Structure formats: structure tokens, C-alpha cells
């Protein structure tokens, strides 16, 4: 099963972990990734700590915990490849987002190469 199929078929919660250039770690709740292809994922990022971290350190990890109990899910190890400030694309990717609920400044579509995929528990 491809990653795209996996994420389309499973509901759950995601956490994106980043670190700044000095190694201080941050974790934030994030929606499922938007898949460009099997090796490339994108996330919409606001101008907050996660985005600041990824600007100075291109490595991140995304943890996805499936709903329904247990410890099923995926871990994606990511490396930023590029980003763009594109409001229209961000709106297409996140059709359910209501950005009027909170003020966060600009939005960026940030692309990552998927370096490694592991199950949530074990190898």
C-alpha cells in the first residue's frame, strides 16, 4: 500500500517535530501530509515556531497515530527541499481549513523529501 493510500484510508492525529539550529526541539499538531508523489510530501505552515525551525534546520519527523486505540501508525523522516508562499495552493491543499479562526500571518507550502518510513512502534 502506498503512503497516499495509507493516509487516505486512515484517520488519526499527526505531530510534526522540528529543531532549531542549536538543537532545541519543538513538536506541533499537524494535519496529514499532502502527497506530491510517493517520495515527496508537503505541509502548510504558518509563521510560527515550526516554520522558523525548518528555515534553520531542514530535518523534521512526522508521527501519525491512527484513531481506534492501540499503537498503529507511521513515522516519516523528512528533509525540506523547498517552500513557496502560495495562498491559492494552500487553499487547494487544505479545503477544510478556516484560517479566519486564528491569526497566524503568512502561510507557506513547505515540501519535504521522505527519507525514511517506519511503523509507529518498532522497526
C-alpha positions as CSV (number, residue, x, y, z in Angstrom):
1,X,0.0,0.0,0.0
2,X,1.4,3.4,-0.9
3,X,1.7,6.2,1.6
4,X,-1.0,8.2,-0.2
5,X,-3.4,5.2,0.1
6,X,-2.5,4.7,3.7
7,X,-3.2,8.3,4.7
8,X,-6.4,8.4,2.6
9,X,-7.7,5.2,4.3
10,X,-6.7,6.0,7.9
11,X,-7.9,8.7,10.4
12,X,-5.7,9.8,13.2
13,X,-3.6,12.6,14.7
14,X,-0.3,13.9,13.4
15,X,2.6,15.6,15.2
16,X,5.5,17.4,13.3
17,X,8.7,17.6,15.3
18,X,11.4,20.1,14.3
19,X,14.5,21.5,16.0
20,X,16.3,24.8,15.6
21,X,19.9,25.2,14.5
22,X,21.1,24.8,18.2
23,X,19.0,21.6,18.6
24,X,16.1,22.9,20.7
25,X,13.2,20.7,19.8
26,X,9.6,21.6,19.1
27,X,6.5,19.4,18.4
28,X,3.2,20.7,17.0
29,X,0.0,19.1,15.9
30,X,-0.2,19.0,12.1
31,X,-2.7,17.6,9.6
32,X,-1.9,14.7,7.4
33,X,0.7,15.5,4.7
34,X,-0.3,16.4,1.2
35,X,1.5,13.9,-1.2
36,X,3.1,15.2,-4.4
37,X,4.3,11.7,-5.2
38,X,5.5,8.7,-3.2
39,X,8.7,10.4,-2.1
40,X,7.5,14.0,-1.6
41,X,5.1,15.4,0.9
42,X,4.0,19.0,1.7
43,X,2.6,20.7,4.7
44,X,1.0,24.1,5.1
45,X,3.0,26.1,7.7
46,X,2.1,29.4,9.4
47,X,4.8,31.8,10.5
48,X,5.3,30.2,13.9
49,X,8.0,28.2,15.7
50,X,7.8,25.1,13.5
51,X,8.3,27.2,10.4
52,X,11.2,29.2,12.0
53,X,12.9,25.9,12.9
54,X,12.6,24.4,9.5
55,X,14.1,27.5,8.0
56,X,17.3,27.0,10.0
57,X,17.3,23.2,10.2
58,X,15.8,21.3,7.2
59,X,15.2,18.0,9.1
60,X,11.9,17.0,10.6
61,X,9.9,14.0,11.8
62,X,6.2,13.4,11.4
63,X,4.4,11.0,13.7
64,X,0.9,9.7,12.8
65,X,-1.2,7.9,15.4
66,X,-4.2,6.1,14.0
67,X,-7.5,6.5,15.8
68,X,-9.2,3.4,17.3
69,X,-6.8,2.6,20.1
70,X,-3.5,0.8,20.1
71,X,-0.2,2.0,18.7
72,X,-0.8,1.8,15.0
73,X,0.6,4.5,12.8
74,X,3.6,5.7,10.8
75,X,6.8,7.7,11.4
76,X,8.1,9.8,8.4
77,X,11.6,11.2,8.5
78,X,11.7,14.3,6.3
79,X,14.1,16.7,4.7
80,X,12.9,20.1,3.5
81,X,13.5,20.6,-0.2
82,X,11.7,23.9,-0.9
83,X,8.9,26.1,0.0
84,X,6.6,28.7,-1.5
85,X,4.3,31.3,-0.3
86,X,1.2,30.5,-2.3
87,X,-2.2,31.3,-0.8
88,X,-4.2,29.6,-3.6
89,X,-2.2,26.4,-3.4
90,X,-2.5,26.3,0.4
91,X,-6.3,26.7,0.0
92,X,-6.5,23.9,-2.5
93,X,-4.5,21.6,-0.2
94,X,-6.4,22.5,2.9
95,X,-10.0,22.7,1.8
96,X,-11.4,22.3,5.3
97,X,-9.2,25.0,6.9
98,X,-10.9,28.1,8.2
99,X,-8.0,30.5,8.6
100,X,-10.3,33.2,9.9
101,X,-10.5,31.4,13.2
102,X,-7.0,32.4,14.2
103,X,-4.4,35.0,13.0
104,X,-1.1,33.5,12.1
105,X,0.3,35.6,9.3
106,X,1.6,34.2,6.1
107,X,1.2,30.6,5.0
108,X,3.8,28.6,3.3
109,X,3.6,25.3,1.3
110,X,6.7,23.5,2.5
111,X,7.9,20.5,0.6
112,X,9.8,17.6,2.1
113,X,11.6,14.5,0.7
114,X,10.5,11.4,2.6
115,X,13.9,10.0,3.7
116,X,12.6,7.0,5.7
117,X,9.2,5.5,6.8
118,X,8.9,3.4,9.9
119,X,5.9,2.0,11.8
120,X,4.8,3.9,14.9
121,X,6.2,1.2,17.1
122,X,9.3,-0.9,16.3
123,X,11.1,-1.1,13.0
